[in-house]
Amino acid sequence: MQAADSIKYGLSRMGLLPREFSLRSLQLVFVFALAACSQAQAPTAVSAPPVVVAKVERKSVPDLATSVGTVEAINSVAVKSLVDGQLLTSPVKDGQDVKKGQLLFKIDPRPAQAALAQMEATLAKDQAARDLAHAQVVRNQPIADKHLISADQMQQLVTAETAAAATLKVDQANIVAARLTLGYTDIYAPIDGRVGRILVQPGNLVKANDTQALITINQITPIFVNFSLPGQDVDMLRAAQARGVLAVQATGDGIDGKIGGELSFIDNAIDPTTNTVKLRASFANANEKLWPGQFVGIALTLGTDANAIAVPDAAVKAGPNGNYVFVVQDNVAKQRVVIVARSVNGESMIAKGLDADETVVTDGQSRLIDGTRVQVTEAAK
């Protein structure tokens, strides 16, 4: 009561309250003020947060093993010269597609032609010597039969003919080698493929089997992709391969959709340093979307899981106790721990924790705790 009197006296001194204003009236003012404050601070009812949900499905899902692979040319040839000489012409251009047998380079053939002409002249001379030795044997054979010359003399004539014939064979072999060398002055593509940058320009001297190649050709249709999987998957891989050809799909930056191929190789040993096994897939690559040295994502189909429990990836969240989802029953969201086996095409395969036809939240989990009442919205189809 003393506090009320003090407030009344202060208000009247400031001219805010008439002197005849009673203490009872002042008390009523305080009561109404407190009532107004209590009404302003009354808590409002919290509405149920809206969430998007989806049905848990039981479906047939491919059993995929994923990895990152490196594209590799199925054949790669570093083209080098087999003869010494001056490079005259190069009919191909950098990055050009070539066919097997197409002319790539032409080296000055004149030294090889001169060497061939010299070998042919030597062959003619030695052929004449062989013919003379043969004629001497023919002329002296009747005389030797009559013992008019010694057997030693006749043997010398026969030996001279044999030596001349052997020399003739050496000359013939030298001519074959000279013609082969002359043929090496024209360098042809050994495979179909695409050439890289031309490393030696016309006018330069080239050496046989030089360390620097003239050009490199990569065959890119078809093409390989090398990748690896954990070593513990070897038995599963071999069992799947025994059932037939395994399909492989490649994806990556700059690749529209997926490129299909097949598994062509499983290494015969597990790398002990990484505990992985190396694999190789082959792709037709008709549109040349795969390029040597490119990194791509690989999905190897090992089989089909006919009874997989699938939910959208967005429904699964990571928590301190592992992955979890919010299951909606009677408009109440309850948190449940789940075990995810793998993820395929935007869906998580649940190994444990969910059954088919249950309803899970796919959007709005950030506003939920276990037991929250929610407003359900079906996911857009």
PyMOL commands that set and color helices and strands:
alter all, ss='L'
color gray80, all
select helices_A, chain A and resi 2-13+23-40+110-145+151-183+231-242+313-315+365-367
alter helices_A, ss='H'
color red, helices_A
select strands_A, chain A and resi 50-55+57-79+85-89+97-98+103-107+186-188+193-195+205-206+215-230+247-251+259-271+276-283+295-312+317-319+322-329+332-337+339-344+347-352+359-363+372-373+375-378
alter strands_A, ss='S'
color yellow, strands_A
deselect
rebuild
show_as cartoon
